[in-house]
Structures are given as C-alpha cells and as structure tokens.
Amino acid sequence: EKVTDVSASALSAPKLSFSEDTLMEWPVHGTILLDYNMDQTVYFKSLDQYRYNPAVIIGAKVNDKVTSAAAGSVLDVSNNEVTGCTVTMNLGDGYKAIYGQLMNVTVAEGDTITTAQNIGEVAPPSSYYTEEGTHVFFELMKNGVPINPMILMQ
C-alpha cells in the first residue's frame, strides 16, 4: 500500500464541523431574561415595543466571564448599538454564533476558539437593554437565519 503525505496546510487548519447533534455549552450561567422567539413578538421594556427576538438573553453580572458555546473561528469583533461589543464566530457547516454585550474581549478576528474558551466579560447593557438588565446576548444562525440556541444547549 502506498502512503501519501498529508500537506502541512491541511493539518494547520482544523475543519470546523457543527450539526444539530452538537451540544453547546452555556456562554454564561444565568437566568433567561428573554427567550428566543421568531414566531411572535416579545415585549422589550427598554424600547417599550414588541419585537422578534433572534437570541436568548441570559442574565449575568458585569465582569462575569463569557465562554464560547462551541468551537469555531472568530469572523468579527465589532461594536453594535443594539448588542454592544459583539463577537461573531463561524462554527462550520453554515452555523454562526453571535455573542453580544461583551467587554474586555480576549479574541480577535481569525482566532480559532475551542468550546468553553474565555472570549470576554459581561458588559453593562447597551441602551437597548437597560430595563432588562445585565446579560449576554446569544444568537445562533444557520445559513443566515436565526434558530433557537436552546435546542442545542446542554
């Protein structure tokens, strides 16, 4: 049998793989302040309006450590008026995880992240969420469409 060499580049970039069978870790331990709901609108106290909620809003304390729910690579670290400092990760197979309301972020675009790796700390809430309180905004997308992260949480 002939053995072929595996190129170094194939070894250096691990294949990201994520599926409905992947169990995710909680990014922070806390109570759900607002559930994911794309079927009907939910009331946002701070905005005094009903909106769809593409994420779960998990209550936490300022400075609590936030960890990655699943392994992936960092696509973007940016500031957003709604979700504050936000980290977007590619999980592979069309899935993305979006973590908002962060500060002291420890990851950068292009980083490869393991499950439960520290990615930052909980920030005071943006003006869109002052009434809801301090939390982590956690959204899961598949092929650009929000899905309920709770179905994959351990």
Backbone as a chain_set.jsonl record, in Angstrom:
{"seq": "EKVTDVSASALSAPKLSFSEDTLMEWPVHGTILLDYNMDQTVYFKSLDQYRYNPAVIIGAKVNDKVTSAAAGSVLDVSNNEVTGCTVTMNLGDGYKAIYGQLMNVTVAEGDTITTAQNIGEVAPPSSYYTEEGTHVFFELMKNGVPINPMILMQ", "coords": {"N": [[0.838, -1.193, 0.0], [0.461, 2.2, -0.784], [1.506, 5.066, 0.95], [0.411, 8.341, 1.314], [1.734, 11.622, 1.72], [0.434, 13.959, 4.0], [-0.374, 17.245, 3.454], [1.153, 20.069, 5.088], [-0.418, 22.332, 5.327], [-3.012, 21.37, 5.371], [-3.076, 20.212, 7.829], [-2.782, 22.351, 9.582], [-5.107, 23.884, 9.587], [-7.882, 23.221, 11.22], [-10.846, 21.41, 10.401], [-13.927, 22.918, 10.658], [-16.734, 21.699, 12.224], [-20.125, 21.38, 12.661], [-23.281, 20.486, 13.893], [-26.793, 19.625, 14.201], [-26.579, 17.785, 16.164], [-24.562, 18.573, 17.788], [-23.716, 19.437, 21.023], [-24.013, 22.373, 22.813], [-22.214, 24.494, 25.082], [-23.254, 26.592, 27.813], [-22.832, 30.059, 27.359], [-22.622, 31.735, 29.489], [-23.479, 31.424, 32.912], [-26.705, 31.76, 33.936], [-29.998, 33.221, 34.378], [-32.614, 32.978, 31.993], [-33.562, 35.908, 30.557], [-34.976, 36.942, 28.409], [-36.617, 34.964, 26.1], [-35.658, 33.249, 23.065], [-37.532, 34.055, 20.235], [-38.97, 33.811, 17.266], [-41.385, 33.398, 16.208], [-43.451, 34.859, 17.283], [-43.863, 38.229, 18.456], [-42.002, 39.65, 21.206], [-42.117, 41.492, 24.281], [-40.059, 44.249, 24.731], [-38.852, 45.899, 27.337], [-37.096, 48.152, 27.643], [-37.202, 49.41, 25.169], [-39.845, 49.81, 24.948], [-41.507, 48.371, 23.199], [-42.805, 45.805, 21.018], [-40.987, 43.155, 19.639], [-39.423, 40.811, 17.384], [-37.34, 38.246, 18.713], [-34.229, 37.218, 18.047], [-32.431, 35.864, 19.583], [-31.201, 34.376, 22.691], [-31.511, 35.942, 25.774], [-29.432, 36.085, 28.309], [-29.285, 36.432, 31.68], [-26.754, 37.975, 33.687], [-23.86, 38.992, 35.638], [-22.051, 42.105, 35.609], [-18.726, 41.887, 34.512], [-18.673, 39.092, 34.73], [-17.29, 36.072, 33.444], [-17.348, 35.229, 29.999], [-17.857, 32.505, 27.907], [-17.074, 30.495, 24.996], [-19.715, 28.872, 23.314], [-19.413, 26.812, 21.594], [-16.865, 25.232, 19.563], [-14.982, 27.136, 17.159], [-14.248, 29.637, 14.628], [-13.201, 33.011, 14.847], [-15.06, 35.406, 13.242], [-15.613, 38.105, 13.357], [-15.159, 40.978, 15.406], [-16.877, 43.483, 16.775], [-18.493, 46.714, 17.357], [-21.853, 47.402, 18.144], [-24.839, 49.19, 18.072], [-27.099, 48.053, 19.212], [-26.414, 45.49, 20.37], [-24.051, 46.024, 21.652], [-20.545, 45.503, 22.31], [-19.659, 42.959, 20.201], [-19.105, 39.569, 19.375], [-18.677, 37.543, 16.61], [-18.819, 34.247, 15.538], [-17.731, 31.663, 13.33], [-19.028, 28.504, 13.152], [-18.911, 26.434, 11.48], [-20.265, 24.41, 8.778], [-22.368, 26.111, 7.962], [-23.278, 27.321, 10.27], [-23.396, 29.984, 12.681], [-22.329, 31.652, 15.631], [-23.327, 34.256, 17.737], [-22.279, 36.561, 20.034], [-23.219, 38.974, 22.276], [-23.066, 42.161, 24.117], [-20.58, 42.373, 25.419], [-17.351, 42.929, 27.012], [-13.846, 43.698, 27.422], [-12.826, 41.832, 25.583], [-11.219, 38.848, 24.607], [-10.468, 37.67, 22.28], [-9.701, 37.698, 18.729], [-10.389, 38.653, 15.3], [-10.113, 35.912, 13.104], [-9.005, 34.173, 14.952], [-8.862, 30.809, 16.198], [-11.11, 29.063, 18.139], [-11.749, 27.137, 21.048], [-14.316, 24.983, 22.474], [-15.926, 26.341, 25.306], [-13.93, 28.179, 25.795], [-12.576, 31.186, 27.18], [-13.96, 34.215, 26.097], [-14.376, 36.813, 26.724], [-15.819, 39.354, 28.87], [-18.86, 40.088, 30.678], [-20.556, 43.02, 29.856], [-21.858, 46.243, 31.001], [-25.316, 46.741, 30.138], [-26.284, 47.675, 26.761], [-28.002, 50.656, 25.599], [-30.324, 49.685, 24.531], [-31.158, 47.694, 26.176], [-31.437, 48.43, 28.88], [-33.497, 48.22, 30.815], [-33.969, 45.469, 30.887], [-31.688, 44.483, 32.005], [-28.315, 43.481, 33.05], [-26.62, 41.278, 30.882], [-25.925, 38.483, 28.629], [-26.144, 38.528, 25.183], [-27.101, 36.044, 23.09], [-26.951, 34.516, 20.081], [-27.806, 32.13, 17.607], [-27.173, 31.154, 14.336], [-28.227, 29.599, 11.303], [-27.178, 29.178, 8.114], [-27.596, 31.942, 7.755], [-30.041, 32.432, 8.98], [-31.788, 33.022, 11.986], [-31.837, 30.572, 14.577], [-33.242, 28.65, 17.296], [-31.155, 28.688, 19.987], [-31.456, 27.24, 22.308], [-32.275, 24.638, 21.813], [-29.985, 23.251, 21.387], [-28.461, 23.436, 23.635], [-26.652, 22.258, 26.488]], "CA": [[0.0, 0.0, 0.0], [1.213, 3.452, -0.849], [1.061, 6.08, 1.908], [0.678, 9.672, 0.774], [1.964, 12.64, 2.734], [-0.613, 14.966, 4.18], [0.311, 18.548, 3.426], [1.172, 20.806, 6.35], [-1.53, 23.29, 5.374], [-4.219, 20.635, 5.732], [-3.004, 19.943, 9.265], [-2.815, 23.576, 10.382], [-6.462, 24.451, 9.657], [-8.85, 22.173, 11.537], [-12.152, 21.566, 9.756], [-14.994, 23.233, 11.6], [-17.903, 20.902, 11.936], [-21.182, 21.651, 13.622], [-24.552, 19.94, 13.415], [-27.882, 19.627, 15.18], [-26.203, 16.852, 17.232], [-23.534, 19.188, 18.626], [-24.26, 20.051, 22.242], [-23.281, 23.585, 23.14], [-22.103, 24.929, 26.477], [-23.815, 27.912, 28.066], [-21.766, 31.063, 27.324], [-22.565, 32.301, 30.834], [-24.521, 30.78, 33.711], [-27.662, 32.752, 34.414], [-31.412, 33.017, 34.091], [-33.061, 33.525, 30.703], [-34.374, 37.113, 30.751], [-35.885, 36.958, 27.257], [-36.453, 33.771, 25.27], [-35.664, 33.311, 21.609], [-38.869, 33.899, 19.673], [-39.139, 34.363, 15.92], [-42.753, 33.085, 15.791], [-44.275, 36.001, 17.687], [-43.052, 39.284, 19.065], [-41.917, 39.701, 22.668], [-42.05, 42.876, 24.746], [-38.769, 44.76, 25.193], [-39.166, 47.023, 28.243], [-36.264, 49.335, 27.396], [-37.645, 50.057, 23.929], [-41.291, 49.931, 25.039], [-42.116, 47.877, 21.967], [-42.761, 44.364, 20.756], [-40.1, 42.818, 18.525], [-38.965, 39.42, 17.35], [-36.071, 38.112, 19.421], [-33.473, 36.155, 17.38], [-31.395, 35.378, 20.501], [-31.609, 34.248, 24.087], [-30.918, 36.992, 26.6], [-29.099, 35.346, 29.529], [-28.898, 37.338, 32.758], [-25.417, 37.766, 34.251], [-23.334, 40.166, 36.331], [-20.933, 42.784, 34.963], [-17.424, 41.233, 34.728], [-18.727, 37.623, 34.644], [-16.585, 35.533, 32.277], [-18.191, 34.688, 28.93], [-17.093, 31.479, 27.199], [-17.667, 30.083, 23.722], [-20.673, 27.775, 23.432], [-18.924, 25.736, 20.728], [-15.605, 25.551, 18.879], [-15.184, 27.852, 15.905], [-13.248, 30.662, 14.33], [-13.772, 34.351, 15.01], [-15.27, 36.125, 11.983], [-15.713, 39.544, 13.536], [-15.345, 41.596, 16.719], [-17.284, 44.845, 16.418], [-19.456, 47.361, 18.231], [-23.157, 47.482, 17.537], [-25.614, 49.988, 19.029], [-28.078, 47.201, 19.886], [-25.824, 44.405, 21.169], [-22.778, 46.449, 22.245], [-19.39, 44.809, 21.747], [-20.216, 41.696, 19.715], [-18.19, 38.618, 18.741], [-19.357, 36.608, 15.71], [-17.97, 33.089, 15.258], [-18.125, 30.639, 12.373], [-18.949, 27.191, 13.795], [-18.817, 25.437, 10.413], [-21.495, 23.84, 8.233], [-23.422, 27.118, 7.841], [-23.673, 27.839, 11.585], [-22.665, 31.092, 13.298], [-22.746, 32.034, 16.977], [-23.13, 35.685, 17.947], [-22.272, 36.881, 21.462], [-23.266, 40.425, 22.436], [-22.987, 42.784, 25.444], [-19.285, 41.962, 25.967], [-16.246, 43.877, 27.173], [-12.573, 43.0, 27.677], [-12.806, 40.675, 24.676], [-9.885, 38.218, 24.597], [-10.263, 37.025, 20.979], [-9.634, 38.615, 17.585], [-10.759, 38.083, 14.012], [-9.185, 34.901, 12.611], [-8.633, 33.22, 16.0], [-9.587, 29.544, 16.33], [-11.569, 29.009, 19.527], [-12.258, 25.839, 21.498], [-15.523, 25.05, 23.298], [-15.761, 26.814, 26.684], [-12.786, 29.104, 25.916], [-12.975, 32.534, 27.572], [-13.934, 35.16, 24.974], [-14.511, 38.171, 27.244], [-16.596, 39.528, 30.09], [-20.164, 40.729, 30.531], [-20.522, 44.483, 29.949], [-23.153, 46.851, 31.317], [-26.141, 46.621, 28.935], [-26.445, 48.811, 25.847], [-29.231, 51.419, 25.868], [-31.473, 48.904, 24.068], [-31.49, 46.654, 27.164], [-31.22, 48.91, 30.248], [-34.542, 47.702, 31.705], [-33.843, 44.011, 31.005], [-30.58, 44.26, 32.928], [-27.028, 42.997, 32.548], [-26.839, 39.96, 30.269], [-25.244, 38.124, 27.385], [-26.996, 38.313, 24.023], [-26.54, 34.865, 22.429], [-27.736, 34.167, 18.891], [-27.293, 31.059, 16.761], [-27.74, 31.244, 12.985], [-27.896, 28.553, 10.335], [-27.319, 29.735, 6.758], [-28.077, 33.318, 7.818], [-31.361, 32.521, 9.596], [-31.712, 32.705, 13.413], [-32.51, 29.375, 15.099], [-33.284, 28.671, 18.75], [-29.967, 28.036, 20.549], [-31.828, 26.388, 23.446], [-32.437, 23.226, 21.409], [-28.67, 22.626, 21.34], [-27.736, 23.698, 24.881], [-26.579, 21.093, 27.394]], "C": [[0.873, 1.242, 0.0], [0.624, 4.45, 0.145], [1.401, 7.45, 1.331], [0.861, 10.654, 1.925], [0.772, 13.588, 2.792], [0.093, 16.313, 4.235], [0.177, 19.269, 4.762], [-0.014, 21.756, 6.445], [-2.832, 22.594, 5.762], [-4.239, 20.355, 7.24], [-3.208, 21.21, 10.09], [-4.209, 24.177, 10.513], [-7.467, 23.349, 9.952], [-10.187, 22.451, 10.858], [-13.187, 21.844, 10.829], [-16.195, 22.383, 11.238], [-18.91, 21.084, 13.051], [-22.458, 21.078, 13.045], [-25.583, 20.022, 14.522], [-27.566, 18.678, 16.343], [-25.16, 17.441, 18.173], [-24.2, 19.8, 19.846], [-23.389, 21.237, 22.61], [-23.252, 23.803, 24.651], [-22.826, 26.269, 26.61], [-22.674, 28.918, 28.044], [-21.565, 31.737, 28.691], [-23.68, 31.602, 31.616], [-25.426, 31.848, 34.287], [-29.068, 32.367, 34.02], [-31.734, 33.616, 32.721], [-33.982, 34.715, 30.991], [-35.393, 37.262, 29.632], [-35.576, 35.733, 26.407], [-36.321, 34.136, 23.8], [-37.114, 33.222, 21.172], [-38.948, 34.605, 18.327], [-40.537, 34.044, 15.374], [-43.705, 34.229, 16.148], [-43.389, 37.01, 18.398], [-43.083, 39.175, 20.589], [-41.711, 41.161, 23.071], [-40.655, 43.202, 25.275], [-39.059, 46.003, 26.024], [-38.401, 48.29, 27.888], [-36.741, 50.122, 26.182], [-39.131, 50.375, 23.958], [-41.946, 49.534, 23.721], [-41.974, 46.365, 21.87], [-41.893, 44.124, 19.532], [-39.874, 41.314, 18.522], [-37.631, 39.367, 18.073], [-35.293, 36.932, 18.832], [-32.458, 35.469, 18.296], [-32.02, 34.978, 21.827], [-30.832, 35.312, 24.851], [-30.707, 36.349, 27.974], [-28.565, 36.321, 30.577], [-27.537, 36.97, 33.337], [-24.998, 39.045, 34.975], [-22.209, 40.787, 35.498], [-19.644, 42.101, 35.426], [-17.484, 39.714, 34.771], [-17.989, 37.192, 33.382], [-17.603, 34.975, 31.287], [-17.319, 33.709, 28.149], [-17.82, 31.061, 25.923], [-18.552, 28.857, 23.937], [-20.214, 26.559, 22.635], [-17.616, 26.192, 20.092], [-15.907, 26.274, 17.568], [-14.044, 28.789, 15.622], [-13.934, 32.022, 14.359], [-13.837, 35.043, 13.644], [-15.14, 37.623, 12.18], [-15.819, 39.893, 15.02], [-15.674, 43.054, 16.416], [-18.247, 45.408, 17.455], [-20.733, 47.615, 17.455], [-24.033, 48.244, 18.531], [-26.623, 49.156, 19.803], [-27.393, 46.238, 20.853], [-24.473, 44.773, 21.779], [-21.606, 45.766, 21.554], [-19.817, 43.372, 21.458], [-19.149, 40.857, 19.024], [-19.029, 37.662, 17.891], [-18.382, 35.497, 15.356], [-18.589, 32.182, 14.205], [-17.949, 29.291, 13.07], [-18.772, 26.084, 12.76], [-20.195, 24.984, 9.966], [-22.666, 24.825, 8.205], [-23.862, 27.741, 9.152], [-22.771, 28.985, 12.032], [-23.217, 31.304, 14.693], [-22.398, 33.505, 17.163], [-23.314, 35.971, 19.439], [-22.243, 38.399, 21.596], [-23.243, 40.85, 23.884], [-21.705, 42.358, 26.154], [-18.377, 43.164, 26.212], [-14.994, 43.051, 27.482], [-12.473, 41.719, 26.857], [-11.369, 40.172, 24.532], [-9.564, 37.552, 23.263], [-10.254, 38.078, 19.88], [-10.034, 37.874, 16.32], [-9.684, 37.116, 13.543], [-8.764, 33.884, 13.65], [-9.48, 31.952, 15.913], [-9.858, 29.345, 17.819], [-12.06, 27.601, 19.851], [-13.543, 26.044, 22.296], [-15.139, 25.453, 24.716], [-14.511, 27.679, 26.892], [-13.309, 30.485, 26.296], [-12.886, 33.464, 26.353], [-14.081, 36.611, 25.442], [-15.297, 38.177, 28.536], [-17.91, 40.229, 29.767], [-20.011, 42.23, 30.773], [-21.846, 44.995, 30.511], [-23.997, 46.867, 30.03], [-26.146, 47.885, 28.066], [-27.786, 49.477, 26.138], [-30.484, 50.662, 25.422], [-31.968, 47.923, 25.135], [-31.349, 47.122, 28.614], [-32.248, 48.33, 31.229], [-34.416, 46.194, 31.917], [-32.711, 43.649, 31.968], [-29.347, 43.682, 32.255], [-27.183, 41.559, 32.065], [-25.842, 39.698, 29.153], [-26.329, 37.887, 26.336], [-26.364, 37.143, 23.283], [-27.464, 34.405, 21.308], [-27.027, 33.063, 18.128], [-27.976, 31.169, 15.406], [-27.329, 30.024, 12.179], [-28.209, 29.115, 8.956], [-27.986, 31.102, 6.779], [-29.421, 33.513, 8.48], [-31.24, 32.175, 11.085], [-32.448, 31.401, 13.736], [-32.412, 29.418, 16.619], [-32.066, 27.955, 19.337], [-30.311, 27.054, 21.667], [-31.946, 24.914, 23.058], [-31.092, 22.496, 21.377], [-27.862, 22.814, 22.618], [-27.765, 22.464, 25.776], [-27.393, 21.366, 28.639]], "O": [[1.886, 1.315, 0.695], [-0.589, 4.661, 0.187], [2.533, 7.693, 0.911], [0.223, 10.531, 2.97], [0.193, 13.96, 1.771], [1.053, 16.487, 4.985], [-0.809, 19.089, 5.476], [-0.556, 21.962, 7.531], [-3.672, 23.199, 6.428], [-5.308, 20.273, 7.845], [-3.755, 21.144, 11.191], [-4.468, 24.914, 11.464], [-7.867, 22.618, 9.047], [-10.607, 23.604, 10.756], [-13.308, 21.092, 11.797], [-16.622, 22.351, 10.084], [-18.586, 20.959, 14.231], [-22.695, 21.171, 11.841], [-25.282, 20.436, 15.641], [-28.209, 18.752, 17.39], [-24.896, 16.879, 19.236], [-25.137, 20.589, 19.721], [-22.168, 21.115, 22.707], [-24.135, 23.36, 25.385], [-22.988, 26.992, 25.627], [-21.635, 28.666, 28.653], [-20.483, 32.238, 29.0], [-24.705, 31.232, 31.044], [-24.984, 32.726, 35.028], [-29.299, 31.324, 33.408], [-31.179, 34.649, 32.345], [-35.045, 34.555, 31.591], [-36.534, 37.658, 29.869], [-34.427, 35.491, 26.039], [-36.799, 35.177, 23.35], [-37.859, 32.391, 21.691], [-38.988, 35.833, 18.255], [-40.848, 34.371, 14.228], [-44.644, 34.524, 15.408], [-42.304, 36.679, 18.878], [-44.046, 38.684, 21.178], [-41.193, 41.962, 22.293], [-40.137, 42.514, 26.155], [-39.462, 47.036, 25.49], [-38.979, 49.375, 27.837], [-36.69, 51.352, 26.17], [-39.63, 51.113, 23.109], [-42.807, 50.238, 23.194], [-41.147, 45.745, 22.539], [-42.04, 44.798, 18.513], [-40.102, 40.633, 19.522], [-36.872, 40.336, 18.05], [-35.642, 35.778, 19.079], [-31.709, 34.599, 17.852], [-33.206, 35.206, 22.064], [-29.649, 35.543, 24.599], [-31.663, 36.099, 28.708], [-27.526, 36.952, 30.383], [-27.209, 35.79, 33.464], [-25.701, 40.055, 34.926], [-21.504, 40.086, 34.772], [-19.499, 41.778, 36.605], [-16.431, 39.08, 34.844], [-18.057, 37.876, 32.361], [-18.584, 34.338, 31.672], [-16.191, 34.03, 27.774], [-19.029, 31.252, 25.793], [-18.181, 27.926, 24.651], [-20.572, 25.425, 22.951], [-17.298, 27.382, 20.081], [-16.948, 26.054, 16.948], [-13.006, 28.752, 16.283], [-15.087, 32.165, 13.953], [-12.818, 35.241, 12.982], [-14.633, 38.335, 11.313], [-16.48, 39.196, 15.789], [-14.846, 43.778, 15.863], [-18.749, 44.686, 18.316], [-20.711, 47.988, 16.282], [-23.972, 47.966, 19.728], [-26.974, 49.505, 20.93], [-27.755, 46.178, 22.028], [-23.813, 43.916, 22.366], [-21.664, 45.481, 20.358], [-20.276, 42.658, 22.349], [-18.388, 41.358, 18.197], [-19.972, 37.047, 18.387], [-17.259, 35.76, 14.927], [-19.8, 31.96, 14.186], [-16.853, 28.965, 13.526], [-18.514, 24.933, 13.113], [-21.177, 25.153, 10.688], [-23.816, 24.433, 8.398], [-24.735, 28.609, 9.154], [-21.562, 28.973, 11.803], [-24.417, 31.159, 14.924], [-21.31, 33.947, 16.792], [-24.353, 35.667, 20.024], [-21.331, 39.044, 21.08], [-23.382, 40.022, 24.784], [-21.726, 42.022, 27.338], [-18.604, 44.257, 25.693], [-15.08, 41.856, 27.767], [-12.088, 40.666, 27.364], [-10.434, 40.953, 24.36], [-8.509, 36.936, 23.12], [-10.732, 39.197, 20.067], [-10.021, 36.644, 16.267], [-8.495, 37.435, 13.571], [-8.222, 32.836, 13.298], [-10.668, 32.011, 15.593], [-8.954, 29.446, 18.648], [-12.708, 26.955, 19.027], [-13.826, 27.155, 22.743], [-14.148, 24.967, 25.261], [-14.082, 27.888, 28.026], [-14.353, 30.914, 25.805], [-11.866, 33.498, 25.663], [-13.928, 37.537, 24.644], [-15.43, 37.156, 29.211], [-18.052, 40.874, 28.728], [-19.416, 42.655, 31.764], [-22.845, 44.275, 30.502], [-23.441, 46.994, 28.939], [-26.029, 49.004, 28.566], [-28.616, 48.913, 26.851], [-31.585, 50.963, 25.884], [-33.068, 47.382, 25.017], [-31.157, 46.291, 29.502], [-31.895, 47.986, 32.357], [-34.719, 45.692, 33.0], [-32.774, 42.632, 32.659], [-29.337, 43.427, 31.05], [-27.791, 40.727, 32.738], [-25.038, 40.554, 28.786], [-27.291, 37.154, 26.563], [-25.203, 37.23, 22.884], [-28.591, 33.968, 21.541], [-25.801, 33.059, 18.014], [-29.201, 31.265, 15.325], [-26.234, 29.487, 12.345], [-29.347, 29.479, 8.662], [-28.834, 31.4, 5.938], [-29.912, 34.64, 8.547], [-30.654, 31.148, 11.425], [-33.544, 31.158, 13.231], [-31.585, 30.147, 17.167], [-31.951, 26.737, 19.201], [-29.54, 26.135, 21.943], [-31.737, 24.037, 23.897], [-31.056, 21.266, 21.344], [-26.704, 22.401, 22.685], [-28.751, 21.728, 25.822], [-27.465, 20.518, 29.528]]}, "num_chains": 1, "name": "protein.A"}
